[in-house]
Structures are given as C-alpha cells and as structure tokens.
C-alpha cells in the first residue's frame, strides 16, 4: 500500500527545493557529447555493465571467483526487490513529470523516483568490490559515479533519490559481503 500524508508532504517540499538544481544540471543534456555519454552510461547501468562484470569476476578475481559472482547476483536481486518496494510505497514522481521544464534524457524503467535503483545497484556492487577486490573496485568507480550523476543529468531523479540509493545500496553490499561472503566462497573452494 502506498505511503501518503507525511511522506507525500515531505517529497513535495523536497521537490521544490531541488527543482532549481535539477533544472540546471539537466541543462547539461543540451550539450550533445554530455547527453550521449550519460545516455550510454545510463543504458549500461540498466544492468548490462554489472551482468558482464559478474560473469567476468571469476576470471578477473580468481581468489573470490564464482562465490563472489553468485553473491553479487543474489544481492543484486535483493536490491531490485528493495528498491521496487520502496518506490511503490513512497511514490515520488520523477523530476521530468513534476516539472515539465526538466527534459527526460532517456525513457525510465519505471514511473517513480525514490530511491534511484540504478544508483542503489551501482553502490551495492561497488561496496562489494571494495570489500573483496579493491583494485577492481577502483577500476569500476568512475562508472559508478557516472551512473549516479546520469540519473540527475537525464532528469530521471532528484539528488536525494541518488543519495538515498547510494546509501541503501552501499549498506546492502557491505552487509551482504560481511555476513555471507565466506559461506559463498566455501561453495567454490579453490
């Protein structure tokens, strides 16, 4: 059941406060190379980059290997469930819906804005990589930051959506690694 009342009033106030910032960031989309870059990053952030990374993990991080790849897969699925439940429960319209002066740079995957699912997943996987394979985490960090920025630049999210997604995702990734990695590594000794 959707949350109404206090959350709705909170988001209305937050939307008004973030509008000018979102609009100024969104204007960057009018510069064609920036627009194309963030569209590409957003598309890869739909999951394609992470799917490829998960499949490559056993080869690029043999010490963690298949166990880490399986844990990333299951944690990613959990992230999807969490962000979809939060979006359905909290119901915050996307900036381009609430403010027609903000251009939508790419079609959204769903209707609601809070939290950013792209950022949640990126931060989750980034947190898992920093915990297990810091060199790989440093290599993927620019992509993760670009995904987070793309959400605001393309008019799909407010900055608070991105911050919330990053916090939730980082926490989920860290806790998943902390509590379950050793069990998953034991499944694939070797």
N, C-alpha and C positions, 0 to 999 in steps of 0.2 A: 504494500500500500504506500502511495507517495506521501512524503512528509510535507505538511503545509504549515501555515502560521509563521512561527518564529524563523524557520529556515528560509521560507519564501521572502519574508521581510528582510532578512539578512542579505540574501542574494540580490534583491532589488537595490539595496543601499550599496553593496559592493560593486554591482554592475555600473552604477552611476559614477562611483569613484574611479573605476578602472577604465571607463569608456575613453577618455581623452588619451590615455597611454596606449590603449589598444588601437585606437584610430591612427595615432602617429606611427606606431610600429607597423601597422597594416599598410601604410602608405609606401613602405619599402617594396611591397609587392609590385608597385608600378615600375620599378627598375627591373627590366626583363631578366638579366642574369641572376639577380637575387630571387626573383619569382621562380625561375626554373630550378635553381639549386634547392630551395625549400620545398618545392613540389616533389622533386626526386627524393629528398630525404624523408618527406612525409610518406611517400609511397613505399619506400624501403622500410620505414618504421611501422607500416601496417603489419609487419611480421616477417617479410621476406629476408631482411638482413639477419634477424635473430634466428630464423629457421636454418639459414646457411651456417651461421656461427655454431649453433647447437650440433648440426651434422658434422662440422669440422672439428669440434672440440676434442674428440678422441685422438685426432691426428696432430693438432697444434698444442695440446696439453696432455701428453700421454700419461703423466703422473696422476691426473684426475680422471681423464678418459671418459669412458662410457658412463660411469657413475655420475659424474658432473652433468653430462648431457641429459641423462634421464631426470636428474633432479631439476635441472633448468626447465625441462619440458613440463613436469608436473607443477612446478612453482608458477610457470607461465600460465598454465591452465587455471590455477587458483587465482592468479592476478586477474584473469579475464572474468571470473565469477565475481570477485570482489568489486571491481570497477563497474560491472554491469548492474549489480545490486545497488551500489551507491548512486549511480546515475538514475536508476529507476525510483529510488527512494527520495533523493534530494531534489531532482527536477530543476536544473538550472539551464535556461535556454542558452544557446551559443551566441557569441557576440554579434555575428552577422545576422542573426534572427532578431535580436533585440534592438540592434542599431543598424538600419539599412545603409548608413554611410560607411560601414565596415564591409569590405569586399570579402567574399568567400573565395579563397585561392584554390581550393580543391574540394570535391564532394566529401562530406563527412561520412564516417562509417555508421554513425547513429545520430540521434537527434540531440541528446543532452550533453552538457559541457563539463560538469563537475563530478569527479576529477578527470584529468586527462589520462585516458587509457594508454595512449602512445608513450607518454612520459612515465607512467607507472611501470609499464613493462621495461622500458629502457633503463630506468633507475634500478629496477629489480635485478635485471641481468648484470648491469654494471656493478652493483653491490656484490653479487655473487662472484663475479670475476675478480674484483679487488680482494675479496677474501681468499680466493683459491689460486688465481693466476695473475698476479699484479702486472706483469709485462703485457699480457693480452688485454687487461683492463685499461692500461694506458693507451694502447693502440685503438681501442674502441671508444674512448672517452670523447674525442671530437664528434663522433657520430651521435652519441647520446646527447651531448649538449646541443647539437644541431636539431635533433628531433624535438627537444623541449622548446627551443626557440621557434621552430617551424609552426608549432601549434598556435602561437600568438601572431606571428607574422602573416599566416594564412587566414587569420580571422576566425579560427575554429575554437579558440579557448581564451579565457582571461588569464592573466598571470597567476592568480590564486589557484586556478584549476591545475596549472602546471606545477606550482609549488606543492600543492596537496598530492598530486600524482607522484612527484619525486619523493616526497616524504613517505608516503604509504608504500611505494614500490621499493625504496631503499630498505625500509624496515622489513618488509616481507622477504626480500632477497637475503638480507643479513640473517634473519631468524631461521629461514629455511636452511641456509648453509650451516649455521651454528648447531642446529638441532638434528639435521638429517644427513649431512654430507657423509659422515663416517659410515652410516648404515648403507648408503648408496654405493660408496666406494668398495665396501665389503662384498657387494653383489658381483663386482667385476674385479677380482684380485689380479694383481699382476703385472 
